[in-house]
Each structure stands twice: as C-alpha cells, then as structure tokens.
Amino acid sequence: MAAAFFALLQKGSVDAAYASLTRGSKIAEKPEELRQLKAKTSEAIEVFGSVTGYDLVETKSVGARLLRAFGAAVAPRAVCDAAYG
C-alpha cells in the first residue's frame, strides 16, 4: 500500500495516490478532509520538489487488520513527512 502510494506520488499523480491509499477507508467518506490532504500534498511537492523516493519510518498495529505506517517522502529540496495507514 505504501509503495503504491509513493510510486504514484513519484509520477505526480496525487489524486490517484490518495485514491489508492484511502480505498475502502473512513477518510474516503470525508471528501473535504481528503481534498485538504491532496491540496497539502500538492503544495509540498510544489515547494520541495517532486517525490524521488520514500523511507518507511515506523509501523504499528492498531487492530487485528489495521497497520498504521509512517513514512518520509524524499524530495530534492527537503524531506517531507507523510503519514499513511
């Protein structure tokens, strides 16, 4: 899931990245919050440059079928933290 999300971000496909990440989740049912996530991600890419990779920083089980993962997107001008789950 994380690999697909960041691969799509590397291609500049913010909408597709979030569609992939949130499919079947509660956040997908909250269009305004999802719109804000996409806008902030697009803004970060504009400021720091295109995503060139990512590092998985931490994973944590938060249920029998849910894993929360934290990663950092690598961009030419900075490292941008991103949380995904």
N, C-alpha and C positions, 0 to 999 in steps of 0.2 A: 504494500500500500504506500509506504513512504517513498520507495524507489519510483513508483509510477507517478506520484505527486511531484517529486522534484525533477523527474525526467520531463514531465510536461512543462514545468516552470522553466527548465533549461531551453525548451523550444519556444518560450514566450507565450504559452497557452495557459494563461491564468484561469480563465473560465473553465476550461477542460480539466485543469489540475484540481480545482475545487469540486467540480462535478464528480471526479473520480474519488476524491478524498471523502466527500460527505454523502455519497450514495447510500441510502438506507439509514442515515443517522438523523438525530433530532435537529441538528443545525440545518439540515436540508429543508426542514419545515419552517425555518425562520428566514424568509427572503431578505429582510432588511439587515440582519446580522451577517448573512452570507455576502450581501452586496458590500458591506463595510470591510469584511475580510479581504475581498477581492480588490477593493479600492486601495486599501493599505498596502497590500502586496504589490500592486502595480506601482504605487508611489515609491515603495522601497526599491523596486527594480529600476525605476527612473533615476532615483538619487544615487544608488550604489552600483548600478550596472547590472547586466544580465547575470542570471544564476549560472555558475560554471561547475557546480558540484554541491555536495552536502555531506555532513558528518552526522551520524546518529549519536546523540549525546547521552541519552538515558531512555530506558523503557521501564514501565511499571505496570503490573497487573492491577486492574481496578474492578475486576469481576471475573467470573468464570469464562466469559467470552469476549472480554474487552481488554485491550492493551493500550495504554497511553504511552506515546513515544514523543520524545523531544529531540529536535534536530536543529542544526545550524546550516543555513544556506550560504554557500561561498559565492561572493561576487568580487569583481576586480577591485573595487574601492573600499570594501568593508566586508565584515562578516555579519549577516543579518540573522537574528534568532527567529526561528519559526517553531511553533508548536502544532502538532497534528496528532490525531488519535483515531 
